[in-house]
Amino acid sequence: MIEEIRIRNLGVISEAVLPLGPGFTAITGETGAGKTMVVTALALLRGARADASTVRSGSDTAWVEGRWVLADPESIQEMVTDAGVELADDELLLGRSVSAEGRSRAVVSGRSTPVSLLTELGERLVAVHGQSDQSRLRSTVAQRDALDRFAGADFAAALADYQHAFRRWHANAAELQNIVTAQEQRSREAEELRLSVAEIAAVAPQSGEDESLATLAERLTHTEELRTATALAREALNSEEAEGGDALALVDASRRQLGRVTGVDPTLDAVAEELAQVSFQLSDVAHRLSSHLANLEGEGEHDLDIIQERRAELATLMRKYGPTLEQVIAFGETGGARLSELESDAERITELTQIVNADLTLVVDGAIALHGIRVEAAARMAALVSAELAALAMPDAELFVTVTEVAEPTLQGADAVEFLLRPHLGAEPRPVARSASGGELSRVMLALEVVIAGEDSVPTFVFDEVDAGVGGAAAIEIGRRLAKLSEKAQVIVVTHLAQVAAFATNHLRVVKDTGGEVTVSSVQALRGEARVAEMARLLSGLPDSESGLAHARELIELATAR
């Protein structure tokens, strides 16, 4: 339950603390004092969209904070663990700030979190109902949701199993439809890929082959020039036919001349050693030139033709699938994988058809099971709500809950749910969406909440002026039913009716004080004569009237007795 709410710079409220606690809390106050800001604060703590217009005029930021005492801290801890939040002393602190520019920040037990976490926690912790929810009750979707809440945990488990099967069936059916629809296009793609992959495989290009072949072709194109240059270079180094002697002979002759004076002049000895090294190097170069010349002699025009033909094949592939040879090779690999995928369409269609049919059977069986639970729950709900309506000054009213099967299953099953109201004997039951007045809708919704509370796990209910359009004995009965609901859950009610507030175990008043140009509101906890005076104001607008005060005391005594 909510132990306390703190508000700062929200709407007309400068700063306020709302002590709540268990039971039935009534919140009253003059028009414009800021009662609805309490509901706005709760909405922000439940992850509602932040609106800069809610920030108090002249302030930079609005801030709201709620402190919850948890009856089931383990389940909440599971929800907040991923956000790095650790609960302490079974307490949960939710905070929300809204800047004047509209920026928002969410805090859970001291740690900044996504606003979506507040939404998840809010759905578990608080159910808020206002006059807009009365309008929502006219929706068949909202009526189905109400019935499903009443149907309880067994229905929730069956619905979860059904939705799991439905989502899988829907996804597989969509994939199957896409494959079948695109089969002709995929067949054309497969044929084109088959030809392309075969063409690349026939050539079998190797990485870097185009560059090595280009180098080889360049060399073969100039083979004769290379032969001549190599032969002349070798002959200049080492040839018996060279006029004047070859290079090796000349170096050796120079080295022999210096050998005659070995040991006489150290400088010449060093030069002689260097000439010996030069002779060795020249001999090695001459040998390498001879080997290369032999290789050149083995290459001919036939080799060049083969290489140029290979280069043309590679160029064709690169023009189609390149522009580089590496991209051609990659295309062959990825194209082969894609071709395997496309060629498996027939197998995939067969496989998916079997899966879709099996899942459809699960969906149909699940929808039938949900329908059975809903029909049984609808009868119980209708009887209990009708009994509650009798207690809410609608003695002859009766609620009917119809559950009709529809042709196409949805994520929520294959049922259409509708509430019909017969306001008095002899009248024809008519859809609540078209026949119920605002006051009747208020009472139907309250009766529903009282009935659903026995099955619902939400620990806190908030009602924002759901008693609008109701007065007299009906208002007293609304107060009594809210008190009854508070025996099972925390109930917070924003009201303008003394008949409703009289049943509260905790009465808070939002007080307005005008100072300068800005309205400042605060919250007071009312007890004793202060509460009697507020009740008299609600009854007659005269908090000091003796008759009003007497009426207020009588009403409080009546509520206490009931």
Secondary structure, 3 states (H helix, E strand, C coil): CEEEEEEEEECCEEEEEEECCCCEEEEEECCCCCHHHHHHHHHHHCCCCCCHHHECCCCCEEEEEEEEECCCHHHHHHHHHHHCCCCECCEEEEEEEEECCCCEEEEECCEEECHHHHHHHHHHHEEEEEHHHHHHCCCHHHHHHHHHHHHHHHHHHHHHHHHHHHHHHHHHHHHHHHHHHCHHHHHHHHHHHHHHHHHHHHHCCCCCHHHHHHHHHHHHHCHHHHHHHHHHHHHHHCCCCCCCCCHHHHHHHHHHHHHCCCCCCHHHHHHHHHHHHHHHHHHHHHHHHHHHHHHHHHCCHHHHHHHHHHHHHHHHHHHHHCCCHHHHHHHHHHHHHHHHHHHCHHHHHHHHHHHHHHHHHHHHHHHHHHHHHHHHHHHHHHHHHHHHHHHCCCCCCEEEEEEEEEEEEECCEEEEEEEEEECCCCCCCEEHHHHCCHHHHHHHHHHHHHHHHCCCCCCEEEEECCCCCCCHHHHHHHHHHHHHHCCCCEEEEECCCHHHHCCCCEEEEEEEEEECCEEEEEEEEECHHHHHHHHHHHHHCCCCCHHHHHHHHHHHHHHHHC
